[in-house]
């Protein structure tokens, strides 16, 4: 069975915009690059041509990836729950720390530590997933075991 991918409505909209850009603007740019490279002559030793072909392959791969994601992903809305799940925000306190940290639980496509968005597939996300307020989870890190207490779920 295929793995289920989760995305938020915001990510879905961002993917639609990216897909549209790739199909219109990027494809046109690549075709222009290919035409310009072909005009230079011998394709076997033409670096511009080979680079344009590589860009074309990467662009088509990304288009396929986005189309698949838009067709198969489950769109989740940010919501409140009494357990940690995709779409919730969990506030945790690291053992031996006074500070709390807030993490949004998102699908792997949206994970971004700079915005405190962690994937349900990340080590911390997996440990927190399904847990409730006041639960304590342990994560194995290179520095040893780290414990987090769930302070709140929003």
N, C-alpha and C positions, 0 to 999 in steps of 0.2 A: 504494500500500500504506500502511496506517496505521502510524504511528510506534509502536514498542514502548515501554511505560512499565514501569519497574521499581519495586517497593516491597519493603520488608522485612516480615517477619512482624509486627513491632511496629506498623508503619504500617498494615498490613492490619487488625489488631485495633482500632487507633484509628479507622480509617475506619468499621468496623462499629459501634462505639460512637456515633460522630458521626451516622451514618445513622439508627440507632435513635432517637437523641434528636431529630433533625430530623423524623422521621416521626411520632413520638408527641407529645413535649412542644411542639416549636416549631410544628408544624401546628396544634395545639390552641390555643396562644397567639394565633396569627394569626387563626384563625377567631373567637375571642372578641373580638379587636380589631376585626375586620370587623363583627361583630354590634353592638358598642358604637358604632362609627362610623355604621352604618346608622341606629341609633336617634336619632342627632342630626339626622336629616332630610336636606335637599338634598345629594345626593352630588356634584353638579357643582362645588361650592365647599367641599367637606369635606376639609380637609387630613389629618385622621386616617384617613379612608377611603382616600385616595390613598396615604398612607404604608403602611398595612396591605397594600394591593394590591401595592405595590412590594416590601415585605418578603416577601409570598407568592411573588412571581415569583423573587426571589433565592433563597429557600429551595428552591423546586422545581428551579431550575437547579442548585443545589448537590447536591440529592438525585440528580438525573440524572447529574451529574458523578461522584459517589461510586459510584453503581451501575455506571456504565460502567467506572470504574477497577477496581472489584472483579471485574467480569466479564473484563476484558481485560488487566489488568496481570500481569506475571510476578513472582512472589514469589521473592526471592533471600534466601539465608541468609548471615549474616556468615561468611566463610570465609578460609582462608589460600590464597594462590596465589603463583606466582613472577612474575606480571604483574599490573599494576593493572587491576582490573575492578570492577564493581558488587558490593558486599559485602566488599571488601577495605579495609584501612586502610593508607594510604601515609604514610611519614614522609619529609619533604623538608627540604632545607636550601637557603635562599635564598643566592644568590651574595653574597659579602662579608659573610656573617653567620655567627656561631658557633652560633646556636640552630637547633634543628630544630622543625618543626611537624608534627603528626599530623592527617591528614584522613581521614574515612570517605567512601568513594565511594558515593553513593546516587542513586536516581532523582530526577528534577526535582521531584516532588511532596513530597519529604522534605528538600530542601536547606535548611540552616539554618546560616549562618556563625557564629552565636553558639555553636553546638555543634560547630563544625568539621566539619560534614557538607556536602560539596560535590557538586553534581550532575555526572553524567557529561557534561552538556550545557554546563556553565559553561566559560569559557575555560581555566581551570587544569585542570578535570576532563577536558576534551577533550584537552589537551596531554599529560596524564599517562596517559590511557587506553591500555591495551595495552603500556605501557612496562615495563621490568624494572629491578631493582636496579642502581644506578650510572649509569643513563641520565640525561642532562641534557636538560631541556626549556626552551624559551624562550617567554615570554608577552609579547605586546605590550600595554603599559599606557599610560595617558595620560602617565606620566613616562618612557616609553621601554621598551626591552626588558629584561625581568627573567628571569634564569636560575635554575632550580631543579634540584638534584641529588636523585635518589631514593636515600635512605639505606637504607630498608628497606620491605618490604611484608609486612603481617600479615594 
